[in-house]
């Protein structure tokens, strides 16, 4: 059976490596992106089963990247989980 592929979009290298290690230990295939732009491109090209996306990214943030994924026919159905270490008032409503 092919393992599920998870795209991790996280600009912090240490956090990205930690998430990769946990997911790979659980049997998932992991692909990575460090910016919102890279995340959108990787999602379109690699067709992951799930995206874990940091909300605060350089360039386009996680909210804008999610909007682009929803506008793209190849990824509009893709489940995306917003991940952040800095929850601000109003973030939940924006998500």
PDB file of N, CA, C and O in Angstrom:
ATOM      1  N   UNK A   1       0.837  -1.170   0.000  1.00  0.00           N
ATOM      2  CA  UNK A   1       0.000   0.000   0.000  1.00  0.00           C
ATOM      3  C   UNK A   1       0.894   1.249   0.000  1.00  0.00           C
ATOM      4  O   UNK A   1       1.882   1.312   0.731  1.00  0.00           O
ATOM      5  N   UNK A   2       0.544   2.217  -0.809  1.00  0.00           N
ATOM      6  CA  UNK A   2       1.303   3.459  -0.905  1.00  0.00           C
ATOM      7  C   UNK A   2       0.982   4.360   0.282  1.00  0.00           C
ATOM      8  O   UNK A   2      -0.188   4.586   0.591  1.00  0.00           O
ATOM      9  N   UNK A   3       2.016   4.878   0.952  1.00  0.00           N
ATOM     10  CA  UNK A   3       1.735   5.772   2.086  1.00  0.00           C
ATOM     11  C   UNK A   3       1.132   7.090   1.614  1.00  0.00           C
ATOM     12  O   UNK A   3       1.403   7.550   0.505  1.00  0.00           O
ATOM     13  N   UNK A   4       0.325   7.680   2.459  1.00  0.00           N
ATOM     14  CA  UNK A   4      -0.249   8.992   2.149  1.00  0.00           C
ATOM     15  C   UNK A   4       0.874  10.018   2.084  1.00  0.00           C
ATOM     16  O   UNK A   4       1.836   9.961   2.851  1.00  0.00           O
ATOM     17  N   UNK A   5       0.732  10.951   1.160  1.00  0.00           N
ATOM     18  CA  UNK A   5       1.731  12.006   0.966  1.00  0.00           C
ATOM     19  C   UNK A   5       1.240  13.284   1.633  1.00  0.00           C
ATOM     20  O   UNK A   5       0.127  13.744   1.376  1.00  0.00           O
ATOM     21  N   UNK A   6       2.083  13.854   2.494  1.00  0.00           N
ATOM     22  CA  UNK A   6       1.755  15.082   3.217  1.00  0.00           C
ATOM     23  C   UNK A   6       2.734  16.173   2.784  1.00  0.00           C
ATOM     24  O   UNK A   6       3.950  15.984   2.816  1.00  0.00           O
ATOM     25  N   UNK A   7       2.185  17.308   2.384  1.00  0.00           N
ATOM     26  CA  UNK A   7       2.996  18.479   2.062  1.00  0.00           C
ATOM     27  C   UNK A   7       3.080  19.355   3.305  1.00  0.00           C
ATOM     28  O   UNK A   7       2.059  19.781   3.845  1.00  0.00           O
ATOM     29  N   UNK A   8       4.296  19.620   3.751  1.00  0.00           N
ATOM     30  CA  UNK A   8       4.531  20.479   4.909  1.00  0.00           C
ATOM     31  C   UNK A   8       5.055  21.819   4.393  1.00  0.00           C
ATOM     32  O   UNK A   8       6.136  21.889   3.809  1.00  0.00           O
ATOM     33  N   UNK A   9       4.278  22.880   4.613  1.00  0.00           N
ATOM     34  CA  UNK A   9       4.675  24.223   4.191  1.00  0.00           C
ATOM     35  C   UNK A   9       5.015  25.012   5.452  1.00  0.00           C
ATOM     36  O   UNK A   9       4.132  25.423   6.204  1.00  0.00           O
ATOM     37  N   UNK A  10       6.299  25.211   5.664  1.00  0.00           N
ATOM     38  CA  UNK A  10       6.797  25.816   6.911  1.00  0.00           C
ATOM     39  C   UNK A  10       8.112  26.521   6.609  1.00  0.00           C
ATOM     40  O   UNK A  10       9.023  25.909   6.052  1.00  0.00           O
ATOM     41  N   UNK A  11       8.226  27.785   6.962  1.00  0.00           N
ATOM     42  CA  UNK A  11       9.447  28.535   6.678  1.00  0.00           C
ATOM     43  C   UNK A  11      10.558  28.285   7.693  1.00  0.00           C
ATOM     44  O   UNK A  11      11.727  28.518   7.388  1.00  0.00           O
ATOM     45  N   UNK A  12      10.222  27.822   8.881  1.00  0.00           N
ATOM     46  CA  UNK A  12      11.229  27.559   9.905  1.00  0.00           C
ATOM     47  C   UNK A  12      11.813  26.166   9.671  1.00  0.00           C
ATOM     48  O   UNK A  12      11.118  25.158   9.798  1.00  0.00           O
ATOM     49  N   UNK A  13      13.100  26.127   9.328  1.00  0.00           N
ATOM     50  CA  UNK A  13      13.755  24.870   8.974  1.00  0.00           C
ATOM     51  C   UNK A  13      13.676  23.842  10.094  1.00  0.00           C
ATOM     52  O   UNK A  13      13.434  22.662   9.839  1.00  0.00           O
ATOM     53  N   UNK A  14      13.878  24.277  11.322  1.00  0.00           N
ATOM     54  CA  UNK A  14      13.840  23.357  12.464  1.00  0.00           C
ATOM     55  C   UNK A  14      12.437  22.748  12.627  1.00  0.00           C
ATOM     56  O   UNK A  14      12.302  21.541  12.829  1.00  0.00           O
ATOM     57  N   UNK A  15      11.413  23.576  12.541  1.00  0.00           N
ATOM     58  CA  UNK A  15      10.040  23.071  12.659  1.00  0.00           C
ATOM     59  C   UNK A  15       9.702  22.115  11.521  1.00  0.00           C
ATOM     60  O   UNK A  15       9.064  21.084  11.737  1.00  0.00           O
ATOM     61  N   UNK A  16      10.136  22.465  10.296  1.00  0.00           N
ATOM     62  CA  UNK A  16       9.865  21.620   9.138  1.00  0.00           C
ATOM     63  C   UNK A  16      10.511  20.246   9.312  1.00  0.00           C
ATOM     64  O   UNK A  16       9.892  19.224   9.015  1.00  0.00           O
ATOM     65  N   UNK A  17      11.757  20.221   9.794  1.00  0.00           N
ATOM     66  CA  UNK A  17      12.451  18.946  10.010  1.00  0.00           C
ATOM     67  C   UNK A  17      11.770  18.118  11.093  1.00  0.00           C
ATOM     68  O   UNK A  17      11.665  16.897  10.971  1.00  0.00           O
ATOM     69  N   UNK A  18      11.308  18.781  12.151  1.00  0.00           N
ATOM     70  CA  UNK A  18      10.620  18.075  13.231  1.00  0.00           C
ATOM     71  C   UNK A  18       9.324  17.438  12.728  1.00  0.00           C
ATOM     72  O   UNK A  18       9.055  16.268  13.000  1.00  0.00           O
ATOM     73  N   UNK A  19       8.532  18.208  12.002  1.00  0.00           N
ATOM     74  CA  UNK A  19       7.271  17.674  11.475  1.00  0.00           C
ATOM     75  C   UNK A  19       7.557  16.527  10.516  1.00  0.00           C
ATOM     76  O   UNK A  19       6.863  15.511  10.547  1.00  0.00           O
ATOM     77  N   UNK A  20       8.573  16.674   9.661  1.00  0.00           N
ATOM     78  CA  UNK A  20       8.944  15.607   8.735  1.00  0.00           C
ATOM     79  C   UNK A  20       9.287  14.325   9.502  1.00  0.00           C
ATOM     80  O   UNK A  20       8.811  13.245   9.151  1.00  0.00           O
ATOM     81  N   UNK A  21      10.102  14.442  10.535  1.00  0.00           N
ATOM     82  CA  UNK A  21      10.520  13.269  11.300  1.00  0.00           C
ATOM     83  C   UNK A  21       9.328  12.563  11.935  1.00  0.00           C
ATOM     84  O   UNK A  21       9.237  11.336  11.893  1.00  0.00           O
ATOM     85  N   UNK A  22       8.420  13.326  12.518  1.00  0.00           N
ATOM     86  CA  UNK A  22       7.236  12.735  13.157  1.00  0.00           C
ATOM     87  C   UNK A  22       6.362  12.028  12.123  1.00  0.00           C
ATOM     88  O   UNK A  22       5.913  10.904  12.346  1.00  0.00           O
ATOM     89  N   UNK A  23       6.124  12.688  10.999  1.00  0.00           N
ATOM     90  CA  UNK A  23       5.258  12.100   9.971  1.00  0.00           C
ATOM     91  C   UNK A  23       5.895  10.873   9.325  1.00  0.00           C
ATOM     92  O   UNK A  23       5.216   9.871   9.099  1.00  0.00           O
ATOM     93  N   UNK A  24       7.183  10.942   9.027  1.00  0.00           N
ATOM     94  CA  UNK A  24       7.848   9.784   8.428  1.00  0.00           C
ATOM     95  C   UNK A  24       7.874   8.607   9.397  1.00  0.00           C
ATOM     96  O   UNK A  24       7.714   7.459   8.982  1.00  0.00           O
ATOM     97  N   UNK A  25       8.075   8.882  10.677  1.00  0.00           N
ATOM     98  CA  UNK A  25       8.044   7.821  11.681  1.00  0.00           C
ATOM     99  C   UNK A  25       6.668   7.145  11.713  1.00  0.00           C
ATOM    100  O   UNK A  25       6.564   5.949  11.985  1.00  0.00           O
ATOM    101  N   UNK A  26       5.623   7.916  11.435  1.00  0.00           N
ATOM    102  CA  UNK A  26       4.257   7.376  11.414  1.00  0.00           C
ATOM    103  C   UNK A  26       3.921   6.718  10.075  1.00  0.00           C
ATOM    104  O   UNK A  26       2.814   6.207   9.901  1.00  0.00           O
ATOM    105  N   UNK A  27       4.859   6.725   9.131  1.00  0.00           N
ATOM    106  CA  UNK A  27       4.651   6.017   7.877  1.00  0.00           C
ATOM    107  C   UNK A  27       4.185   6.864   6.704  1.00  0.00           C
ATOM    108  O   UNK A  27       3.825   6.320   5.660  1.00  0.00           O
ATOM    109  N   UNK A  28       4.183   8.175   6.850  1.00  0.00           N
ATOM    110  CA  UNK A  28       3.757   9.060   5.767  1.00  0.00           C
ATOM    111  C   UNK A  28       4.937   9.430   4.875  1.00  0.00           C
ATOM    112  O   UNK A  28       6.083   9.475   5.322  1.00  0.00           O
ATOM    113  N   UNK A  29       4.638   9.690   3.618  1.00  0.00           N
ATOM    114  CA  UNK A  29       5.612  10.274   2.702  1.00  0.00           C
ATOM    115  C   UNK A  29       5.491  11.787   2.848  1.00  0.00           C
ATOM    116  O   UNK A  29       4.381  12.318   2.874  1.00  0.00           O
ATOM    117  N   UNK A  30       6.610  12.479   2.943  1.00  0.00           N
ATOM    118  CA  UNK A  30       6.586  13.920   3.201  1.00  0.00           C
ATOM    119  C   UNK A  30       7.287  14.669   2.076  1.00  0.00           C
ATOM    120  O   UNK A  30       8.382  14.302   1.651  1.00  0.00           O
ATOM    121  N   UNK A  31       6.633  15.727   1.604  1.00  0.00           N
ATOM    122  CA  UNK A  31       7.262  16.689   0.705  1.00  0.00           C
ATOM    123  C   UNK A  31       7.225  18.031   1.421  1.00  0.00           C
ATOM    124  O   UNK A  31       6.349  18.274   2.252  1.00  0.00           O
ATOM    125  N   UNK A  32       8.178  18.905   1.099  1.00  0.00           N
ATOM    126  CA  UNK A  32       8.327  20.146   1.852  1.00  0.00           C
ATOM    127  C   UNK A  32       8.324  21.365   0.950  1.00  0.00           C
ATOM    128  O   UNK A  32       8.668  21.293  -0.230  1.00  0.00           O
ATOM    129  N   UNK A  33       7.927  22.484   1.534  1.00  0.00           N
ATOM    130  CA  UNK A  33       8.043  23.796   0.906  1.00  0.00           C
ATOM    131  C   UNK A  33       8.295  24.804   2.016  1.00  0.00           C
ATOM    132  O   UNK A  33       7.795  24.651   3.131  1.00  0.00           O
ATOM    133  N   UNK A  34       9.081  25.847   1.703  1.00  0.00           N
ATOM    134  CA  UNK A  34       9.453  26.826   2.722  1.00  0.00           C
ATOM    135  C   UNK A  34       8.718  28.152   2.589  1.00  0.00           C
ATOM    136  O   UNK A  34       8.824  29.005   3.470  1.00  0.00           O
ATOM    137  N   UNK A  35       7.973  28.337   1.499  1.00  0.00           N
ATOM    138  CA  UNK A  35       7.222  29.580   1.300  1.00  0.00           C
ATOM    139  C   UNK A  35       5.820  29.245   0.802  1.00  0.00           C
ATOM    140  O   UNK A  35       5.558  28.129   0.353  1.00  0.00           O
ATOM    141  N   UNK A  36       4.933  30.216   0.886  1.00  0.00           N
ATOM    142  CA  UNK A  36       3.588  30.013   0.363  1.00  0.00           C
ATOM    143  C   UNK A  36       3.590  29.738  -1.126  1.00  0.00           C
ATOM    144  O   UNK A  36       2.853  28.875  -1.604  1.00  0.00           O
ATOM    145  N   UNK A  37       4.420  30.469  -1.865  1.00  0.00           N
ATOM    146  CA  UNK A  37       4.514  30.267  -3.310  1.00  0.00           C
ATOM    147  C   UNK A  37       4.975  28.847  -3.633  1.00  0.00           C
ATOM    148  O   UNK A  37       4.398  28.182  -4.492  1.00  0.00           O
ATOM    149  N   UNK A  38       6.018  28.388  -2.941  1.00  0.00           N
ATOM    150  CA  UNK A  38       6.516  27.029  -3.149  1.00  0.00           C
ATOM    151  C   UNK A  38       5.459  25.999  -2.769  1.00  0.00           C
ATOM    152  O   UNK A  38       5.323  24.966  -3.426  1.00  0.00           O
ATOM    153  N   UNK A  39       4.718  26.283  -1.717  1.00  0.00           N
ATOM    154  CA  UNK A  39       3.671  25.364  -1.286  1.00  0.00           C
ATOM    155  C   UNK A  39       2.595  25.183  -2.337  1.00  0.00           C
ATOM    156  O   UNK A  39       2.172  24.058  -2.608  1.00  0.00           O
ATOM    157  N   UNK A  40       2.148  26.277  -2.933  1.00  0.00           N
ATOM    158  CA  UNK A  40       1.121  26.196  -3.977  1.00  0.00           C
ATOM    159  C   UNK A  40       1.657  25.422  -5.174  1.00  0.00           C
ATOM    160  O   UNK A  40       0.985  24.528  -5.689  1.00  0.00           O
ATOM    161  N   UNK A  41       2.860  25.761  -5.618  1.00  0.00           N
ATOM    162  CA  UNK A  41       3.460  25.075  -6.768  1.00  0.00           C
ATOM    163  C   UNK A  41       3.636  23.589  -6.494  1.00  0.00           C
ATOM    164  O   UNK A  41       3.313  22.756  -7.342  1.00  0.00           O
ATOM    165  N   UNK A  42       4.144  23.255  -5.318  1.00  0.00           N
ATOM    166  CA  UNK A  42       4.365  21.854  -4.961  1.00  0.00           C
ATOM    167  C   UNK A  42       3.052  21.095  -4.874  1.00  0.00           C
ATOM    168  O   UNK A  42       2.977  19.945  -5.307  1.00  0.00           O
ATOM    169  N   UNK A  43       2.023  21.714  -4.325  1.00  0.00           N
ATOM    170  CA  UNK A  43       0.718  21.052  -4.226  1.00  0.00           C
ATOM    171  C   UNK A  43       0.166  20.738  -5.611  1.00  0.00           C
ATOM    172  O   UNK A  43      -0.374  19.653  -5.828  1.00  0.00           O
ATOM    173  N   UNK A  44       0.292  21.660  -6.536  1.00  0.00           N
ATOM    174  CA  UNK A  44      -0.206  21.440  -7.900  1.00  0.00           C
ATOM    175  C   UNK A  44       0.598  20.339  -8.585  1.00  0.00           C
ATOM    176  O   UNK A  44       0.020  19.486  -9.258  1.00  0.00           O
ATOM    177  N   UNK A  45       1.910  20.342  -8.427  1.00  0.00           N
ATOM    178  CA  UNK A  45       2.776  19.388  -9.118  1.00  0.00           C
ATOM    179  C   UNK A  45       2.775  18.001  -8.495  1.00  0.00           C
ATOM    180  O   UNK A  45       2.805  17.004  -9.216  1.00  0.00           O
ATOM    181  N   UNK A  46       2.740  17.918  -7.162  1.00  0.00           N
ATOM    182  CA  UNK A  46       2.930  16.638  -6.474  1.00  0.00           C
ATOM    183  C   UNK A  46       1.653  15.969  -5.987  1.00  0.00           C
ATOM    184  O   UNK A  46       1.699  14.819  -5.550  1.00  0.00           O
ATOM    185  N   UNK A  47       0.534  16.641  -6.048  1.00  0.00           N
ATOM    186  CA  UNK A  47      -0.760  16.077  -5.633  1.00  0.00           C
ATOM    187  C   UNK A  47      -0.706  15.382  -4.273  1.00  0.00           C
ATOM    188  O   UNK A  47      -0.957  14.180  -4.195  1.00  0.00           O
ATOM    189  N   UNK A  48      -0.388  16.103  -3.211  1.00  0.00           N
ATOM    190  CA  UNK A  48      -0.373  15.465  -1.894  1.00  0.00           C
ATOM    191  C   UNK A  48      -1.788  15.114  -1.440  1.00  0.00           C
ATOM    192  O   UNK A  48      -2.774  15.601  -1.995  1.00  0.00           O
ATOM    193  N   UNK A  49      -1.866  14.263  -0.425  1.00  0.00           N
ATOM    194  CA  UNK A  49      -3.160  13.889   0.146  1.00  0.00           C
ATOM    195  C   UNK A  49      -3.613  14.885   1.210  1.00  0.00           C
ATOM    196  O   UNK A  49      -4.802  14.983   1.510  1.00  0.00           O
ATOM    197  N   UNK A  50      -2.667  15.619   1.774  1.00  0.00           N
ATOM    198  CA  UNK A  50      -2.939  16.570   2.851  1.00  0.00           C
ATOM    199  C   UNK A  50      -1.856  17.637   2.846  1.00  0.00           C
ATOM    200  O   UNK A  50      -0.706  17.360   2.508  1.00  0.00           O
ATOM    201  N   UNK A  51      -2.225  18.861   3.223  1.00  0.00           N
ATOM    202  CA  UNK A  51      -1.250  19.941   3.383  1.00  0.00           C
ATOM    203  C   UNK A  51      -1.300  20.425   4.824  1.00  0.00           C
ATOM    204  O   UNK A  51      -2.372  20.724   5.349  1.00  0.00           O
ATOM    205  N   UNK A  52      -0.133  20.501   5.462  1.00  0.00           N
ATOM    206  CA  UNK A  52       0.015  21.164   6.754  1.00  0.00           C
ATOM    207  C   UNK A  52       0.719  22.475   6.452  1.00  0.00           C
ATOM    208  O   UNK A  52       1.876  22.470   6.032  1.00  0.00           O
ATOM    209  N   UNK A  53       0.040  23.602   6.660  1.00  0.00           N
ATOM    210  CA  UNK A  53       0.580  24.890   6.244  1.00  0.00           C
ATOM    211  C   UNK A  53       0.668  25.881   7.387  1.00  0.00           C
ATOM    212  O   UNK A  53      -0.312  26.152   8.081  1.00  0.00           O
ATOM    213  N   UNK A  54       1.866  26.415   7.562  1.00  0.00           N
ATOM    214  CA  UNK A  54       2.074  27.505   8.510  1.00  0.00           C
ATOM    215  C   UNK A  54       1.250  28.698   8.040  1.00  0.00           C
ATOM    216  O   UNK A  54       1.129  28.933   6.838  1.00  0.00           O
ATOM    217  N   UNK A  55       0.695  29.436   8.960  1.00  0.00           N
ATOM    218  CA  UNK A  55      -0.108  30.608   8.611  1.00  0.00           C
ATOM    219  C   UNK A  55       0.793  31.795   8.284  1.00  0.00           C
ATOM    220  O   UNK A  55       0.514  32.556   7.357  1.00  0.00           O
ATOM    221  N   UNK A  56       1.866  31.950   9.042  1.00  0.00           N
ATOM    222  CA  UNK A  56       2.762  33.095   8.855  1.00  0.00           C
ATOM    223  C   UNK A  56       3.972  32.668   8.036  1.00  0.00           C
ATOM    224  O   UNK A  56       4.928  32.104   8.566  1.00  0.00           O
ATOM    225  N   UNK A  57       3.918  32.945   6.737  1.00  0.00           N
ATOM    226  CA  UNK A  57       4.977  32.572   5.807  1.00  0.00           C
ATOM    227  C   UNK A  57       5.533  33.819   5.133  1.00  0.00           C
ATOM    228  O   UNK A  57       4.831  34.823   5.012  1.00  0.00           O
ATOM    229  N   UNK A  58       6.791  33.763   4.693  1.00  0.00           N
ATOM    230  CA  UNK A  58       7.317  34.892   3.920  1.00  0.00           C
ATOM    231  C   UNK A  58       6.660  34.936   2.540  1.00  0.00           C
ATOM    232  O   UNK A  58       6.215  33.910   2.026  1.00  0.00           O
ATOM    233  N   UNK A  59       6.605  36.113   1.954  1.00  0.00           N
ATOM    234  CA  UNK A  59       5.924  36.246   0.662  1.00  0.00           C
ATOM    235  C   UNK A  59       4.431  36.185   0.891  1.00  0.00           C
ATOM    236  O   UNK A  59       3.892  36.947   1.694  1.00  0.00           O
ATOM    237  N   UNK A  60       3.763  35.294   0.200  1.00  0.00           N
ATOM    238  CA  UNK A  60       2.328  35.140   0.456  1.00  0.00           C
ATOM    239  C   UNK A  60       2.148  34.303   1.713  1.00  0.00           C
ATOM    240  O   UNK A  60       2.828  33.293   1.893  1.00  0.00           O
ATOM    241  N   UNK A  61       1.237  34.718   2.577  1.00  0.00           N
ATOM    242  CA  UNK A  61       1.035  33.983   3.827  1.00  0.00           C
ATOM    243  C   UNK A  61       0.142  32.765   3.594  1.00  0.00           C
ATOM    244  O   UNK A  61      -0.327  32.527   2.481  1.00  0.00           O
ATOM    245  N   UNK A  62      -0.079  32.014   4.644  1.00  0.00           N
ATOM    246  CA  UNK A  62      -0.877  30.800   4.543  1.00  0.00           C
ATOM    247  C   UNK A  62      -2.305  31.046   4.102  1.00  0.00           C
ATOM    248  O   UNK A  62      -2.885  30.212   3.406  1.00  0.00           O
ATOM    249  N   UNK A  63      -2.888  32.174   4.490  1.00  0.00           N
ATOM    250  CA  UNK A  63      -4.260  32.493   4.083  1.00  0.00           C
ATOM    251  C   UNK A  63      -4.341  32.693   2.573  1.00  0.00           C
ATOM    252  O   UNK A  63      -5.246  32.173   1.920  1.00  0.00           O
ATOM    253  N   UNK A  64      -3.397  33.444   2.027  1.00  0.00           N
ATOM    254  CA  UNK A  64      -3.382  33.694   0.578  1.00  0.00           C
ATOM    255  C   UNK A  64      -3.054  32.412  -0.185  1.00  0.00           C
ATOM    256  O   UNK A  64      -3.644  32.147  -1.232  1.00  0.00           O
ATOM    257  N   UNK A  65      -2.119  31.619   0.332  1.00  0.00           N
ATOM    258  CA  UNK A  65      -1.788  30.347  -0.314  1.00  0.00           C
ATOM    259  C   UNK A  65      -3.012  29.434  -0.348  1.00  0.00           C
ATOM    260  O   UNK A  65      -3.259  28.765  -1.351  1.00  0.00           O
ATOM    261  N   UNK A  66      -3.773  29.404   0.735  1.00  0.00           N
ATOM    262  CA  UNK A  66      -4.993  28.600   0.764  1.00  0.00           C
ATOM    263  C   UNK A  66      -5.994  29.090  -0.276  1.00  0.00           C
ATOM    264  O   UNK A  66      -6.622  28.282  -0.961  1.00  0.00           O
ATOM    265  N   UNK A  67      -6.146  30.405  -0.398  1.00  0.00           N
ATOM    266  CA  UNK A  67      -7.057  30.954  -1.399  1.00  0.00           C
ATOM    267  C   UNK A  67      -6.629  30.521  -2.808  1.00  0.00           C
ATOM    268  O   UNK A  67      -7.470  30.160  -3.632  1.00  0.00           O
ATOM    269  N   UNK A  68      -5.328  30.558  -3.077  1.00  0.00           N
ATOM    270  CA  UNK A  68      -4.829  30.134  -4.385  1.00  0.00           C
ATOM    271  C   UNK A  68      -5.080  28.646  -4.619  1.00  0.00           C
ATOM    272  O   UNK A  68      -5.428  28.242  -5.728  1.00  0.00           O
ATOM    273  N   UNK A  69      -4.904  27.832  -3.580  1.00  0.00           N
ATOM    274  CA  UNK A  69      -5.178  26.399  -3.711  1.00  0.00           C
ATOM    275  C   UNK A  69      -6.654  26.143  -3.992  1.00  0.00           C
ATOM    276  O   UNK A  69      -6.989  25.259  -4.781  1.00  0.00           O
ATOM    277  N   UNK A  70      -7.531  26.903  -3.359  1.00  0.00           N
ATOM    278  CA  UNK A  70      -8.973  26.736  -3.576  1.00  0.00           C
ATOM    279  C   UNK A  70      -9.399  27.201  -4.967  1.00  0.00           C
ATOM    280  O   UNK A  70     -10.376  26.695  -5.518  1.00  0.00           O
ATOM    281  N   UNK A  71      -8.674  28.157  -5.534  1.00  0.00           N
ATOM    282  CA  UNK A  71      -8.981  28.661  -6.874  1.00  0.00           C
ATOM    283  C   UNK A  71      -8.439  27.765  -7.980  1.00  0.00           C
ATOM    284  O   UNK A  71      -8.852  27.892  -9.133  1.00  0.00           O
ATOM    285  N   UNK A  72      -7.526  26.867  -7.647  1.00  0.00           N
ATOM    286  CA  UNK A  72      -6.879  25.997  -8.630  1.00  0.00           C
ATOM    287  C   UNK A  72      -7.665  24.691  -8.753  1.00  0.00           C
ATOM    288  O   UNK A  72      -7.841  23.988  -7.757  1.00  0.00           O
ATOM    289  N   UNK A  73      -8.146  24.349  -9.967  1.00  0.00           N
ATOM    290  CA  UNK A  73      -8.940  23.122 -10.125  1.00  0.00           C
ATOM    291  C   UNK A  73      -8.231  21.860  -9.627  1.00  0.00           C
ATOM    292  O   UNK A  73      -8.884  20.957  -9.103  1.00  0.00           O
ATOM    293  N   UNK A  74      -6.925  21.783  -9.780  1.00  0.00           N
ATOM    294  CA  UNK A  74      -6.197  20.580  -9.375  1.00  0.00           C
ATOM    295  C   UNK A  74      -6.098  20.422  -7.860  1.00  0.00           C
ATOM    296  O   UNK A  74      -5.816  19.328  -7.373  1.00  0.00           O
ATOM    297  N   UNK A  75      -6.325  21.505  -7.108  1.00  0.00           N
ATOM    298  CA  UNK A  75      -6.131  21.440  -5.657  1.00  0.00           C
ATOM    299  C   UNK A  75      -7.313  21.965  -4.851  1.00  0.00           C
ATOM    300  O   UNK A  75      -7.228  22.049  -3.626  1.00  0.00           O
ATOM    301  N   UNK A  76      -8.404  22.318  -5.503  1.00  0.00           N
ATOM    302  CA  UNK A  76      -9.521  22.934  -4.763  1.00  0.00           C
ATOM    303  C   UNK A  76     -10.109  22.007  -3.702  1.00  0.00           C
ATOM    304  O   UNK A  76     -10.699  22.482  -2.731  1.00  0.00           O
ATOM    305  N   UNK A  77      -9.960  20.702  -3.872  1.00  0.00           N
ATOM    306  CA  UNK A  77     -10.519  19.701  -2.958  1.00  0.00           C
ATOM    307  C   UNK A  77      -9.552  19.307  -1.837  1.00  0.00           C
ATOM    308  O   UNK A  77      -9.940  18.612  -0.897  1.00  0.00           O
ATOM    309  N   UNK A  78      -8.316  19.743  -1.934  1.00  0.00           N
ATOM    310  CA  UNK A  78      -7.242  19.286  -1.061  1.00  0.00           C
ATOM    311  C   UNK A  78      -7.455  19.722   0.390  1.00  0.00           C
ATOM    312  O   UNK A  78      -7.663  20.908   0.646  1.00  0.00           O
ATOM    313  N   UNK A  79      -7.409  18.786   1.346  1.00  0.00           N
ATOM    314  CA  UNK A  79      -7.528  19.193   2.746  1.00  0.00           C
ATOM    315  C   UNK A  79      -6.267  19.935   3.200  1.00  0.00           C
ATOM    316  O   UNK A  79      -5.146  19.489   2.958  1.00  0.00           O
ATOM    317  N   UNK A  80      -6.475  21.069   3.859  1.00  0.00           N
ATOM    318  CA  UNK A  80      -5.372  21.896   4.349  1.00  0.00           C
ATOM    319  C   UNK A  80      -5.599  22.155   5.832  1.00  0.00           C
ATOM    320  O   UNK A  80      -6.676  22.585   6.243  1.00  0.00           O
ATOM    321  N   UNK A  81      -4.570  21.886   6.626  1.00  0.00           N
ATOM    322  CA  UNK A  81      -4.616  22.159   8.055  1.00  0.00           C
ATOM    323  C   UNK A  81      -3.687  23.338   8.323  1.00  0.00           C
ATOM    324  O   UNK A  81      -2.496  23.282   8.019  1.00  0.00           O
ATOM    325  N   UNK A  82      -4.239  24.402   8.893  1.00  0.00           N
ATOM    326  CA  UNK A  82      -3.444  25.580   9.236  1.00  0.00           C
ATOM    327  C   UNK A  82      -2.691  25.307  10.528  1.00  0.00           C
ATOM    328  O   UNK A  82      -3.261  24.827  11.508  1.00  0.00           O
ATOM    329  N   UNK A  83      -1.401  25.621  10.513  1.00  0.00           N
ATOM    330  CA  UNK A  83      -0.540  25.389  11.664  1.00  0.00           C
ATOM    331  C   UNK A  83       0.181  26.692  11.981  1.00  0.00           C
ATOM    332  O   UNK A  83       0.726  27.336  11.085  1.00  0.00           O
ATOM    333  N   UNK A  84       0.185  27.079  13.246  1.00  0.00           N
ATOM    334  CA  UNK A  84       0.927  28.275  13.633  1.00  0.00           C
ATOM    335  C   UNK A  84       1.294  28.217  15.106  1.00  0.00           C
ATOM    336  O   UNK A  84       0.592  27.623  15.924  1.00  0.00           O
ATOM    337  N   UNK A  85       2.404  28.844  15.414  1.00  0.00           N
ATOM    338  CA  UNK A  85       2.813  28.960  16.811  1.00  0.00           C
ATOM    339  C   UNK A  85       2.318  30.261  17.414  1.00  0.00           C
ATOM    340  O   UNK A  85       2.385  30.449  18.629  1.00  0.00           O
ATOM    341  N   UNK A  86       1.822  31.161  16.576  1.00  0.00           N
ATOM    342  CA  UNK A  86       1.426  32.491  17.027  1.00  0.00           C
ATOM    343  C   UNK A  86      -0.023  32.765  16.673  1.00  0.00           C
ATOM    344  O   UNK A  86      -0.307  33.417  15.668  1.00  0.00           O
ATOM    345  N   UNK A  87      -0.936  32.274  17.485  1.00  0.00           N
ATOM    346  CA  UNK A  87      -2.355  32.536  17.240  1.00  0.00           C
ATOM    347  C   UNK A  87      -2.674  33.958  17.686  1.00  0.00           C
ATOM    348  O   UNK A  87      -2.420  34.340  18.829  1.00  0.00           O
ATOM    349  N   UNK A  88      -3.226  34.720  16.776  1.00  0.00           N
ATOM    350  CA  UNK A  88      -3.579  36.111  17.048  1.00  0.00           C
ATOM    351  C   UNK A  88      -5.098  36.241  17.059  1.00  0.00           C
ATOM    352  O   UNK A  88      -5.788  35.451  16.415  1.00  0.00           O
ATOM    353  N   UNK A  89      -5.621  37.217  17.775  1.00  0.00           N
ATOM    354  CA  UNK A  89      -7.068  37.442  17.734  1.00  0.00           C
ATOM    355  C   UNK A  89      -7.519  37.634  16.285  1.00  0.00           C
ATOM    356  O   UNK A  89      -6.941  38.430  15.545  1.00  0.00           O
ATOM    357  N   UNK A  90      -8.541  36.907  15.900  1.00  0.00           N
ATOM    358  CA  UNK A  90      -9.064  37.017  14.543  1.00  0.00           C
ATOM    359  C   UNK A  90      -8.536  35.958  13.595  1.00  0.00           C
ATOM    360  O   UNK A  90      -9.114  35.768  12.525  1.00  0.00           O
ATOM    361  N   UNK A  91      -7.443  35.246  13.947  1.00  0.00           N
ATOM    362  CA  UNK A  91      -6.905  34.221  13.059  1.00  0.00           C
ATOM    363  C   UNK A  91      -7.901  33.104  12.811  1.00  0.00           C
ATOM    364  O   UNK A  91      -8.035  32.631  11.682  1.00  0.00           O
ATOM    365  N   UNK A  92      -8.603  32.674  13.858  1.00  0.00           N
ATOM    366  CA  UNK A  92      -9.571  31.594  13.700  1.00  0.00           C
ATOM    367  C   UNK A  92     -10.673  32.003  12.735  1.00  0.00           C
ATOM    368  O   UNK A  92     -11.092  31.196  11.906  1.00  0.00           O
ATOM    369  N   UNK A  93     -11.138  33.210  12.823  1.00  0.00           N
ATOM    370  CA  UNK A  93     -12.192  33.681  11.925  1.00  0.00           C
ATOM    371  C   UNK A  93     -11.698  33.757  10.491  1.00  0.00           C
ATOM    372  O   UNK A  93     -12.450  33.452   9.566  1.00  0.00           O
ATOM    373  N   UNK A  94     -10.435  34.162  10.286  1.00  0.00           N
ATOM    374  CA  UNK A  94      -9.877  34.250   8.937  1.00  0.00           C
ATOM    375  C   UNK A  94      -9.670  32.885   8.326  1.00  0.00           C
ATOM    376  O   UNK A  94      -9.779  32.731   7.110  1.00  0.00           O
ATOM    377  N   UNK A  95      -9.366  31.870   9.159  1.00  0.00           N
ATOM    378  CA  UNK A  95      -9.104  30.528   8.650  1.00  0.00           C
ATOM    379  C   UNK A  95     -10.384  29.943   8.131  1.00  0.00           C
ATOM    380  O   UNK A  95     -10.395  28.809   7.652  1.00  0.00           O
TER     381      UNK A  95
END
